Amino acid sequence: MVKSERYTVQTHECIRCGKCEAACTAKAIQKGG
C-alpha cells in the first residue's frame, strides 16, 4: 500500500482524492467511520 499525503493513517481518515477514495472509504468503514 502506498501512503498518500491525503490519507492520514493516524486518524484513518481520507480526503476524496479519487484514486484512494475507495480504499480510504473501506478503511473508514472497517474502523467504524
N, C-alpha and C positions, 0 to 999 in steps of 0.2 A: 504493500500500500504506500502511496506517495503522500507525504504531508503537504497539505495546501495551506497557504498563508490565510486563506479564508475559512479554514477548518480549524477550530480550536479544540484540541484534544483534551485540554484540561476541563472544559465545560461540556464537551461532546455536543457542541452546537455548530451549526454551519449556516453561513450566509449563502443565498442562492448564487451559485457560480456556474450553473449549467452542467458541467461535466462531473461535478462531485455532488450535485444536489441529491440524486437518488441514493448514493452511498451514505451521505450525511443524514438524510431522512430516515433511512433504515436504522442507522445507529441511534438516532434520536428516539425512535420507537422502541428499540431494544433497551435503551437507558430509561425509558418511561417518559419521554418528552424532553 
